[in-house]
Amino acid sequence: VQLNYKNKLEKASALAKVWNKRDLTIYGRVTLLKSFLLSQFVYLVVPLPRPDKSVIKAINTLLYNFMWGGGRDKVKREIVNLPKDSGGLGMIEFNSFVISQKVKLLTKI
């Protein structure tokens, strides 16, 4: 199971490197993360067991590093994760994403 996540993480990391070369705004980066990078993990998250904490941490690190252009976090993650109308950027934390996908699957059963 962890090997599946590791392979997908490497692929997403390569995609992030390609997109990191572009001069995107923070809003553009968040949109790209939500629509392009997180979608890489949907097909793993739904059928497979929840990944280990180390995998979740590695994926979160990839996402937030991409969002800030490879540097340190400039705003606390709790604030960045808030909806836009509450002063955040609407960013998705990967652990919450995994849980939401599992719950969504349960509602279809």
N, CA, C and O of each residue as an XYZ file, in Angstrom:
436
protein
N       0.831     -1.188      0.000
C       0.000      0.000      0.000
C       0.878      1.255      0.000
O       0.639      2.187     -0.768
N       1.888      1.269      0.861
C       2.744      2.448      0.966
C       3.548      2.674     -0.319
O       3.872      3.811     -0.662
N       3.861      1.597     -1.015
C       4.587      1.720     -2.280
C       3.746      2.456     -3.315
O       4.272      3.240     -4.105
N       2.446      2.202     -3.310
C       1.545      2.914     -4.223
C       1.592      4.414     -3.966
O       1.691      5.213     -4.897
N       1.520      4.786     -2.693
C       1.561      6.202     -2.340
C       2.919      6.811     -2.664
O       3.006      7.958     -3.102
N       3.980      6.035     -2.445
C       5.330      6.541     -2.725
C       5.493      6.838     -4.214
O       6.028      7.882     -4.587
N       5.031      5.921     -5.062
C       5.123      6.144     -6.510
C       4.329      7.369     -6.932
O       4.801      8.168     -7.741
N       3.129      7.523     -6.393
C       2.285      8.673     -6.739
C       2.895      9.962     -6.213
O       2.801     11.006     -6.859
N       3.519      9.894     -5.048
C       4.181     11.065     -4.469
C       5.342     11.519     -5.352
O       5.544     12.718     -5.545
N       6.098     10.575     -5.881
C       7.203     10.915     -6.786
C       6.677     11.561     -8.066
O       7.259     12.524     -8.565
N       5.594     11.039     -8.584
C       4.997     11.606     -9.793
C       4.476     13.023     -9.534
O       4.695     13.930    -10.337
N       3.786     13.201     -8.408
C       3.258     14.519     -8.061
C       4.396     15.507     -7.808
O       4.279     16.686     -8.140
N       5.487     15.035     -7.226
C       6.648     15.889     -6.985
C       7.259     16.363     -8.302
O       7.659     17.521     -8.427
N       7.328     15.474     -9.270
C       7.855     15.851    -10.588
C       6.943     16.878    -11.258
O       7.424     17.825    -11.881
N       5.636     16.694    -11.132
C       4.692     17.660    -11.694
C       4.806     19.013    -10.998
O       4.724     20.059    -11.643
N       4.993     18.986     -9.689
C       5.134     20.236     -8.937
C       6.393     20.984     -9.367
O       6.387     22.213     -9.439
N       7.473     20.256     -9.653
C       8.701     20.910    -10.109
C       8.492     21.617    -11.438
O       9.021     22.706    -11.660
N       7.724     20.999    -12.315
C       7.435     21.623    -13.609
C       6.638     22.902    -13.413
O       6.948     23.930    -14.015
N       5.608     22.843    -12.569
C       4.749     24.003    -12.345
C       5.420     25.058    -11.484
O       5.047     26.229    -11.550
N       6.401     24.673    -10.677
C       7.092     25.627     -9.817
C       7.877     26.660    -10.624
O       8.141     27.761    -10.139
N       8.242     26.311    -11.835
C       9.002     27.226    -12.686
C       8.151     28.389    -13.180
O       8.679     29.411    -13.618
N       6.843     28.230    -13.108
C       5.929     29.283    -13.569
C       5.747     30.331    -12.482
O       5.798     30.031    -11.289
N       5.537     31.544    -12.913
C       5.312     32.639    -11.982
C       3.815     32.755    -11.704
O       3.107     33.508    -12.373
N       3.340     32.003    -10.712
C       1.920     31.962    -10.375
C       1.656     32.728     -9.081
O       2.512     32.790     -8.198
N       0.475     33.304     -8.982
C       0.076     33.928     -7.731
C      -0.240     32.833     -6.717
O      -0.345     31.659     -7.070
N      -0.390     33.226     -5.464
C      -0.725     32.253     -4.426
C      -2.088     31.620     -4.701
O      -2.288     30.432     -4.445
N      -3.024     32.414     -5.223
C      -4.346     31.880     -5.555
C      -4.256     30.883     -6.709
O      -4.960     29.874     -6.718
N      -3.398     31.164     -7.669
C      -3.192     30.247     -8.781
C      -2.570     28.939     -8.331
O      -2.919     27.866     -8.823
N      -1.641     29.042     -7.385
C      -0.999     27.835     -6.851
C      -2.002     26.964     -6.088
O      -2.004     25.741     -6.231
N      -2.849     27.600     -5.280
C      -3.855     26.843     -4.524
C      -4.833     26.172     -5.482
O      -5.197     25.013     -5.288
N      -5.258     26.896     -6.514
C      -6.166     26.325     -7.506
C      -5.519     25.139     -8.204
O      -6.163     24.111     -8.415
N      -4.258     25.279     -8.558
C      -3.527     24.190     -9.211
C      -3.379     22.995     -8.285
O      -3.508     21.850     -8.719
N      -3.109     23.254     -7.020
C      -3.005     22.171     -6.041
C      -4.302     21.388     -5.929
O      -4.312     20.158     -5.961
N      -5.392     22.128     -5.796
C      -6.687     21.478     -5.587
C      -7.168     20.736     -6.823
O      -7.782     19.675     -6.706
N      -6.901     21.272     -7.994
C      -7.437     20.653     -9.207
C      -6.480     19.646     -9.844
O      -6.928     18.702    -10.494
N      -5.197     19.828     -9.670
C      -4.238     19.010    -10.405
C      -3.445     18.058     -9.509
O      -3.395     16.858     -9.780
N      -2.833     18.570     -8.458
C      -1.988     17.707     -7.636
C      -2.795     16.782     -6.732
O      -2.473     15.598     -6.624
N      -3.833     17.295     -6.083
C      -4.645     16.420     -5.220
C      -5.366     15.343     -6.016
O      -5.601     14.243     -5.516
N      -5.714     15.663     -7.248
C      -6.415     14.671     -8.074
C      -5.534     13.460     -8.369
O      -6.043     12.388     -8.697
N      -4.223     13.623     -8.256
C      -3.313     12.502     -8.474
C      -3.510     11.402     -7.426
O      -3.200     10.237     -7.674
N      -4.024     11.782     -6.262
C      -4.149     10.836     -5.154
C      -5.552     10.278     -4.973
O      -5.743      9.378     -4.155
N      -6.537     10.780     -5.705
C      -7.931     10.349     -5.501
C      -8.086      8.850     -5.711
O      -8.725      8.176     -4.903
N      -7.519      8.326     -6.771
C      -7.705      6.909     -7.083
C      -6.955      5.991     -6.121
O      -7.227      4.791     -6.078
N      -6.027      6.532     -5.358
C      -5.377      5.735     -4.315
C      -6.143      5.810     -3.009
O      -6.292      4.811     -2.306
N      -6.623      6.988     -2.694
C      -7.274      7.223     -1.406
C      -8.565      6.437     -1.275
O      -8.845      5.886     -0.211
N      -9.351      6.374     -2.327
C     -10.677      5.753     -2.240
C     -10.597      4.246     -1.960
O     -11.191      3.801     -0.978
N      -9.900      3.440     -2.763
C      -9.953      1.994     -2.514
C      -8.950      1.472     -1.483
O      -9.178      0.426     -0.876
N      -7.847      2.189     -1.281
C      -6.794      1.685     -0.402
C      -6.990      2.160      1.031
O      -7.671      3.155      1.278
N      -6.385      1.436      1.975
C      -6.438      1.895      3.371
C      -5.745      3.258      3.516
O      -4.949      3.678      2.676
N      -6.082      3.908      4.600
C      -5.506      5.227      4.878
C      -3.989      5.124      4.959
O      -3.470      4.187      5.565
N      -3.270      6.063      4.362
C      -1.798      5.990      4.402
C      -1.248      6.274      5.795
O      -1.930      6.847      6.645
N      -0.002      5.862      6.010
C       0.677      6.127      7.276
C       0.834      7.626      7.491
O       0.733      8.419      6.555
N       1.084      7.996      8.742
C       1.284      9.412      9.076
C       2.492      9.986      8.337
O       2.493     11.156      7.955
N       3.515      9.164      8.141
C       4.710      9.659      7.441
C       4.392      9.997      5.985
O       4.929     10.961      5.441
N       3.531      9.217      5.360
C       3.133      9.486      3.972
C       2.274     10.740      3.911
O       2.449     11.578      3.026
N       1.351     10.867      4.847
C       0.502     12.061      4.892
C       1.363     13.301      5.101
O       1.136     14.332      4.468
N       2.345     13.202      5.984
C       3.240     14.336      6.238
C       4.046     14.683      4.987
O       4.222     15.859      4.668
N       4.536     13.665      4.280
C       5.316     13.910      3.062
C       4.463     14.581      1.981
O       4.937     15.477      1.283
N       3.220     14.151      1.847
C       2.327     14.747      0.847
C       1.984     16.187      1.236
O       1.991     17.078      0.387
N       1.685     16.416      2.522
C       1.417     17.781      2.984
C       2.627     18.685      2.759
O       2.479     19.836      2.347
N       3.812     18.169      3.028
C       5.033     18.950      2.803
C       5.163     19.320      1.338
O       5.494     20.460      1.012
N       4.907     18.368      0.448
C       4.950     18.647     -0.990
C       3.950     19.742     -1.363
O       4.292     20.684     -2.078
N       2.716     19.614     -0.879
C       1.668     20.570     -1.232
C       1.984     21.973     -0.733
O       1.876     22.944     -1.482
N       2.375     22.077      0.532
C       2.641     23.404      1.090
C       3.935     24.008      0.550
O       4.017     25.224      0.375
N       4.945     23.184      0.285
C       6.164     23.706     -0.346
C       5.854     24.268     -1.726
O       6.368     25.320     -2.107
N       5.019     23.569     -2.464
C       4.632     24.071     -3.782
C       3.854     25.376     -3.643
O       4.083     26.327     -4.391
N       2.943     25.412     -2.690
C       2.112     26.602     -2.527
C       2.953     27.833     -2.224
O       2.658     28.918     -2.726
N       3.995     27.685     -1.411
C       4.830     28.823     -1.038
C       6.065     28.953     -1.918
O       6.970     29.718     -1.584
N       6.130     28.243     -3.013
C       7.254     28.386     -3.939
C       8.535     27.762     -3.439
O       9.621     28.182     -3.838
N       8.436     26.770     -2.576
C       9.616     26.061     -2.086
C      10.165     26.601     -0.789
O      11.095     26.020     -0.229
N       9.617     27.699     -0.293
C      10.109     28.279      0.944
C       9.293     27.862      2.149
O       8.438     26.980      2.082
N       9.591     28.532      3.258
C       8.850     28.266      4.491
C       7.432     28.783      4.375
O       7.131     29.625      3.529
N       6.564     28.271      5.233
C       5.188     28.765      5.285
C       5.212     30.235      5.718
O       5.876     30.590      6.692
N       4.500     31.063      5.004
C       4.455     32.486      5.322
C       3.255     32.827      6.209
O       3.240     33.864      6.871
N       2.263     31.958      6.217
C       1.065     32.108      7.035
C       0.788     30.744      7.666
O       1.049     29.711      7.050
N       0.265     30.739      8.883
C      -0.041     29.467      9.554
C      -0.973     28.629      8.687
O      -1.866     29.153      8.020
N      -0.752     27.345      8.708
C      -1.560     26.437      7.895
C      -3.030     26.455      8.296
O      -3.909     26.307      7.447
N      -3.298     26.633      9.576
C      -4.690     26.684     10.027
C      -5.434     27.845      9.360
O      -6.615     27.726      9.036
N      -4.742     28.953      9.159
C      -5.366     30.121      8.528
C      -5.493     29.916      7.027
O      -6.515     30.267      6.438
N      -4.474     29.354      6.410
C      -4.501     29.099      4.965
C      -5.624     28.125      4.615
O      -6.217     28.221      3.541
N      -5.916     27.190      5.517
C      -6.941     26.180      5.264
C      -8.361     26.709      5.422
O      -9.314     26.043      5.019
N      -8.517     27.888      5.999
C      -9.852     28.465      6.161
C     -10.464     28.796      4.801
O      -9.738     29.036      3.837
N     -11.799     28.811      4.719
C     -12.446     29.227      3.464
C     -12.092     30.678      3.131
O     -11.732     31.459      4.012
N     -12.198     31.019      1.864
C     -11.841     32.366      1.422
C     -12.670     33.443      2.117
O     -12.152     34.511      2.443
N     -13.942     33.171      2.344
C     -14.792     34.182      2.976
C     -14.484     34.353      4.465
O     -15.002     35.272      5.099
N     -13.651     33.479      5.027
C     -13.230     33.597      6.428
C     -11.798     34.102      6.541
O     -11.222     34.091      7.629
N     -11.221     34.544      5.432
C      -9.877     35.105      5.453
C      -8.772     34.138      5.079
O      -7.595     34.495      5.139
N      -9.124     32.920      4.693
C      -8.117     31.942      4.297
C      -7.989     31.853      2.789
O      -8.497     32.698      2.053
N      -7.305     30.820      2.348
C      -7.122     30.595      0.913
C      -7.914     29.403      0.409
O      -7.897     29.109     -0.786
N      -8.610     28.711      1.306
C      -9.380     27.546      0.899
C      -8.513     26.342      0.578
O      -8.922     25.460     -0.178
N      -7.319     26.304      1.148
C      -6.405     25.192      0.923
C      -6.939     23.944      1.613
O      -7.641     24.039      2.620
N      -6.609     22.784      1.078
C      -7.067     21.512      1.642
C      -5.884     20.794      2.273
O      -4.850     20.598      1.635
N      -6.045     20.405      3.531
C      -5.036     19.615      4.218
C      -5.251     18.158      3.820
O      -6.391     17.696      3.794
N      -4.183     17.425      3.509
C      -4.310     16.102      2.912
C      -5.042     15.111      3.807
O      -5.827     14.307      3.306
N      -4.811     15.144      5.104
C      -5.496     14.205      5.999
C      -7.005     14.421      5.945
O      -7.768     13.455      5.923
N      -7.437     15.666      5.924
C      -8.865     15.975      5.805
C      -9.406     15.507      4.453
O     -10.542     15.044      4.354
N      -8.590     15.631      3.432
C      -8.966     15.183      2.093
C      -9.202     13.679      2.077
O     -10.172     13.206      1.485
N      -8.316     12.927      2.728
C      -8.445     11.464      2.797
C      -9.740     11.092      3.511
O     -10.500     10.251      3.031
N      -9.984     11.712      4.643
C     -11.192     11.408      5.412
C     -12.447     11.741      4.613
O     -13.408     10.971      4.608
N     -12.438     12.886      3.938
C     -13.624     13.276      3.159
C     -13.887     12.303      2.012
O     -15.044     12.020      1.701
N     -12.846     11.794      1.388
C     -13.028     10.829      0.309
C     -13.579      9.512      0.828
O     -14.394      8.876      0.159
N     -13.148      9.097      2.005
C     -13.654      7.860      2.616
C     -15.134      8.018      2.993
O     -15.932      7.108      2.771
N     -15.498      9.173      3.561
C     -16.892      9.423      3.938
C     -17.772      9.482      2.699
O     -18.889      8.963      2.688
N     -17.259     10.117      1.664
C     -18.011     10.203      0.401
C     -18.290      8.808     -0.163
O     -19.369      8.546     -0.692
N     -17.310      7.927     -0.042
C     -17.479      6.549     -0.502
C     -18.568      5.846      0.319
O     -19.387      5.108     -0.229
N     -18.568      6.078      1.622
C     -19.569      5.431      2.484
C     -20.988      5.884      2.160
O     -21.927      5.097      2.276
N     -21.156      7.133      1.759
C     -22.489      7.617      1.435
C     -23.043      6.981      0.163
O     -24.252      6.989     -0.064
N     -22.162      6.433     -0.659
C     -22.597      5.793     -1.914
C     -22.970      4.333     -1.720
O     -23.533      3.705     -2.617
N     -22.660      3.799     -0.562
C     -22.932      2.381     -0.306
C     -24.377      2.198      0.108
O     -24.807      1.074      0.369
